[in-house]
Amino acid sequence: MPADILRKMDKAATEAKPNHKLVLNLALNYGSRQEIADAATKLLSSGKKEIKPEDISAALYNNLPEPDLIVRTSGEQRLSNFLLWQAAYSEFYFTPVLWPDFKEEEFNKALEEYSKRNRRFGGR
């Protein structure tokens, strides 16, 4: 990455360090299919003969909680190779608002809609 971008990322990380309520991940040059393939390769190379879902979860790039809500901006209604494994029980919010224009008011709309949902995690 260009040095000026790395400096900005370091500055943002330093400024965000005192925050402990939210987790922000930047997926730069990330592809979920590759992440899943890498996890399977890692498990097979460790000698595993049988792979369980929890094994794959543990072998993914980050050991983070699965997202409760995924916001998709710009009117797109697809995952675009983003967190395919982790999004199994995520809720989605689709908005025509472009990412640069996605401000607090739109975020609050997403949270309001999310709060009205009955999450079943695959059950009835």
Backbone torsions as a table, in degrees:
resi	resn	phi	psi	omega
1	MET	NA	149.2	177.2
2	PRO	-60.3	145.2	-176.3
3	ALA	-57.5	-39.0	-178.4
4	ASP	-66.6	-34.3	177.1
5	ILE	-69.1	-43.4	178.2
6	LEU	-60.7	-40.2	177.6
7	ARG	-63.2	-42.4	178.9
8	LYS	-64.5	-38.8	178.4
9	MET	-66.4	-41.7	177.2
10	ASP	-61.5	-41.7	179.0
11	LYS	-63.4	-45.1	179.3
12	ALA	-62.6	-41.2	178.8
13	ALA	-64.1	-41.0	178.4
14	THR	-63.7	-44.6	-179.5
15	GLU	-67.5	-30.8	-177.8
16	ALA	-86.8	-10.7	-174.7
17	LYS	-53.3	-39.1	-179.5
18	PRO	-70.1	-13.6	-178.8
19	ASN	-79.2	134.6	-177.1
20	HIS	-129.8	5.7	-175.2
21	LYS	-97.9	-28.7	-178.5
22	LEU	-124.4	153.9	175.8
23	VAL	-116.5	128.7	176.7
24	LEU	-114.1	124.1	174.9
25	ASN	-114.5	134.5	173.3
26	LEU	-103.8	120.3	-178.7
27	ALA	-98.7	89.3	-178.6
28	LEU	-96.8	123.8	-179.0
29	ASN	55.9	40.2	-176.5
30	TYR	-102.4	140.2	172.9
31	GLY	-139.4	125.7	-175.1
32	SER	-67.9	-36.5	177.5
33	ARG	-59.8	-43.3	178.9
34	GLN	-65.3	-38.2	178.2
35	GLU	-60.2	-43.6	179.5
36	ILE	-67.2	-43.2	177.7
37	ALA	-61.8	-42.4	178.0
38	ASP	-63.1	-38.4	178.2
39	ALA	-64.6	-43.7	179.3
40	ALA	-63.8	-43.2	178.5
41	THR	-61.5	-43.1	179.3
42	LYS	-60.5	-43.6	-178.9
43	LEU	-68.5	-42.8	179.1
44	LEU	-65.1	-40.2	-179.5
45	SER	-70.3	-18.6	176.3
46	SER	-82.6	-2.4	177.5
47	GLY	98.1	3.0	179.9
48	LYS	-63.1	134.5	176.3
49	LYS	-101.2	-28.1	179.1
50	GLU	-127.7	128.2	-177.8
51	ILE	-111.2	126.4	179.1
52	LYS	-103.6	158.2	179.3
53	PRO	-52.9	-40.4	-179.0
54	GLU	-66.7	-27.6	175.5
55	ASP	-65.8	-44.4	179.2
56	ILE	-62.6	-45.9	179.2
57	SER	-55.2	-42.2	-177.9
58	ALA	-71.3	-22.8	-176.0
59	ALA	-95.7	1.1	-180.0
60	LEU	-71.1	168.4	-174.6
61	TYR	-56.5	-44.4	-177.2
62	ASN	-122.1	142.8	176.3
63	ASN	-97.1	69.9	-177.9
64	LEU	-113.1	157.2	175.4
65	PRO	-62.7	149.8	176.1
66	GLU	-65.6	141.0	-177.2
67	PRO	-68.4	137.4	175.1
68	ASP	-77.2	-36.6	-175.2
69	LEU	-137.0	132.0	174.1
70	ILE	-117.1	123.2	179.9
71	VAL	-98.6	126.1	177.6
72	ARG	-114.3	115.8	-177.6
73	THR	-91.8	176.1	173.1
74	SER	69.0	15.7	177.0
75	GLY	82.5	-4.2	178.2
76	GLU	-71.3	143.0	178.7
77	GLN	-127.3	61.3	179.3
78	ARG	-153.8	164.0	-180.0
79	LEU	-83.1	-24.9	179.2
80	SER	56.2	44.9	175.7
81	ASN	64.2	31.9	-176.8
82	PHE	-112.8	118.3	175.2
83	LEU	49.4	47.2	-177.3
84	LEU	-59.1	-43.4	-179.3
85	TRP	-72.3	-46.2	-173.4
86	GLN	-72.8	-20.6	-174.9
87	ALA	-87.2	8.1	-174.5
88	ALA	-51.3	-39.8	-178.5
89	TYR	-120.1	19.1	178.1
90	SER	-75.5	152.3	171.2
91	GLU	-93.1	152.4	-178.1
92	PHE	-119.9	145.2	173.8
93	TYR	-128.3	120.0	-179.8
94	PHE	-107.2	134.2	179.7
95	THR	-139.9	143.9	175.7
96	PRO	-75.0	-9.7	-178.3
97	VAL	-65.5	132.8	177.6
98	LEU	-73.5	152.5	-175.8
99	TRP	-54.1	-45.5	-178.7
100	PRO	-62.4	-23.3	-178.7
101	ASP	-97.3	0.8	-178.4
102	PHE	-79.0	98.3	-175.0
103	LYS	-109.4	-173.1	-175.7
104	GLU	-56.8	-40.0	-179.3
105	GLU	-60.8	-44.1	179.0
106	GLU	-69.1	-37.6	176.8
107	PHE	-61.1	-42.2	178.4
108	ASN	-63.5	-36.1	175.2
109	LYS	-61.5	-43.2	178.9
110	ALA	-61.9	-44.8	179.8
111	LEU	-65.9	-37.4	178.6
112	GLU	-63.0	-46.9	178.7
113	GLU	-63.8	-43.0	179.0
114	TYR	-59.3	-39.3	-177.2
115	SER	-65.8	-18.3	-179.0
116	LYS	-90.6	-4.0	-175.2
117	ARG	-86.8	149.0	176.5
118	ASN	-102.1	101.7	-176.7
119	ARG	-81.4	126.6	-177.1
120	ARG	-116.0	-9.8	177.8
121	PHE	50.1	43.9	177.5
122	GLY	91.5	-10.0	179.9
123	GLY	-96.6	-176.6	-178.8
124	ARG	-88.9	NA	NA
